[in-house]
Amino acid sequence: MLIYKILLPAEWAGFEAAGRFDGSPLDHSSGFIHCSSREQVAATALRFFAQEPTLVVAALDTRLLGAAVRWEDAPDGGPFPHVYAALPIDAVVTVHRVAGASSVDDAIPQA
């Protein structure tokens, strides 16, 4: 199964350079790395990244993340995948470079 992490281009550059992603400021304050399912990723992009001109959406293979992935209810609806570990670059299956939050749904293939 794939889950998705939305990143700013600078975050993706750091992820690539380090070979891992330890989380954004929001992730750090939450204690886990926020991710989305395919069905959730477009709404997440619009909610949190609406003003960003460019986004990078990394598709992550949950099999490679193992028990670090937990599906937990969010206050604003539904269970979301939260990752309780750094994201290794090896778990990234595909990278989607997207021209803004409103383009996320069209840029990522349906499962």
N, C-alpha and C positions, 0 to 999 in steps of 0.2 A: 504494500500500500504506500502511496505517496502522500506526503504532507508538504505544505508550502511555507517558506519564510520570506516575508517581504523585507527588502533591504534598500537603503539608499545606496547610490553608486559608490560613495566613499566607504560605506560599510562592506560592500561586496569586494572592493579592492583590498581592504584589510583582511577579509576572510581568505581571499586567494593568496595573499602574501604570507599570512600566518599559517595557512593550512587548517584553520579552525576559526569558529566564531563563538566568542564568549558571551555575546548578547549586547543589545542596545541599552541605553539608559533605562527605558521602560522595563526591559527584561530584568535588568539588575535589581530594580526596585520591587519587582514582583517575585523574584527568587527562582525564575525559570524563563526559558526562551519561548516566547509566544509564537505559535504557528497556526495554520489554518488548514482545513480540509479543502478539497477542490471546490466544494459547494460553498464554502465560507470565504474564500480568498478575495473575491471581487468586492464583497461588502466590507471586508476588513480593510482593503486598500482605500476604498472611498471614505471610510470612517476615520482612519488614522493618517492617510497620506494624500488627501484630496488636493493639497496645494503643491505637491511635489511634481516637477515637470518630467522626471525620469525615475523609474523604479527598476529594481532587479528582483525577480521572484525566483528563488531557488527551490526546485523540487527535490525533496529529501526522501530517501527510501527508509521507511520505518524499520525494516528488518535489520538494517545496519545500525540503527540507534538503540534497538533492543528495549530493555526495561526502563530506559531513561524517558521514554514517551509515556505520558499519562493523559488520558482523555478526561477532562474535568469540566464541570459546568461553570459557565461564566455568568455573571450577574445579568448580562444583556441577552442571554439566550443560548441554549444548546451546549453540548460538550465540545470543547476545543482541544486540539493536541498541544500539550505543554511538554517541553523537553527540559529535563532536570540534569543537563550536562552540556558541555560545549558541543557545538555541531562540528563534526569532522568533515573536511573537504571531501573525503571518500564517500560520504553519504549523499552528496549532491549528484543527482542523476541528470538533471537538465537545468539550464539557466535561461530564463526568459528576460530579455531587456525590453521594458515596456515604456511607451510614451505616455506616462501619466496614469493615475488610478482608474480613470474611466475606460482605459484600454485593457485592463487586466483580464477581464472575462473573455475577451476575444483572442488574447495572446496565448492563453493556456488551453491546450486541448482537453476535451472532456475525457474522463477516465473510461 
